[in-house]
Amino acid sequence: MDRDGVGVFEVLVVAVAGVGLAVVGVVWAGAWLALAVSGSGRGLPLGAAAEAVGRLPGNVSTPALAWPEP
């Protein structure tokens, strides 16, 4: 699948990176929405969402534990 100089490996790397970025974006947006609805005015760094993504599967019943301390 060598089209226009782009191989299979490059396509897979871009696809995996895109999916990872989309997952972090969805987690960040959900957390931002929860903060906005609760009336909290503090910001939410994207890095905190990236850190929480790895911990969310182990904290399904209490997702707040997946997030780092502010």
Contacts in CASP RR format, 6 or more apart in sequence:
PFRMAT RR
TARGET T0000
AUTHOR 0000-0000-0000
METHOD contacts of the structure
MODEL  1
MDRDGVGVFEVLVVAVAGVGLAVVGVVWAGAWLALAVSGSGRGLPLGAAA
EAVGRLPGNVSTPALAWPEP
1 7 0 8 1.000
1 8 0 8 1.000
1 11 0 8 1.000
23 53 0 8 1.000
24 46 0 8 1.000
24 47 0 8 1.000
24 49 0 8 1.000
24 50 0 8 1.000
24 53 0 8 1.000
25 46 0 8 1.000
25 49 0 8 1.000
27 49 0 8 1.000
27 52 0 8 1.000
27 53 0 8 1.000
27 56 0 8 1.000
28 44 0 8 1.000
28 46 0 8 1.000
28 49 0 8 1.000
31 44 0 8 1.000
31 48 0 8 1.000
31 49 0 8 1.000
31 52 0 8 1.000
31 67 0 8 1.000
32 43 0 8 1.000
32 44 0 8 1.000
35 41 0 8 1.000
35 42 0 8 1.000
35 43 0 8 1.000
35 44 0 8 1.000
42 70 0 8 1.000
48 67 0 8 1.000
48 68 0 8 1.000
51 67 0 8 1.000
51 68 0 8 1.000
52 63 0 8 1.000
52 66 0 8 1.000
52 67 0 8 1.000
52 68 0 8 1.000
54 66 0 8 1.000
55 65 0 8 1.000
55 66 0 8 1.000
55 67 0 8 1.000
56 63 0 8 1.000
56 66 0 8 1.000
58 66 0 8 1.000
59 65 0 8 1.000
59 66 0 8 1.000
END
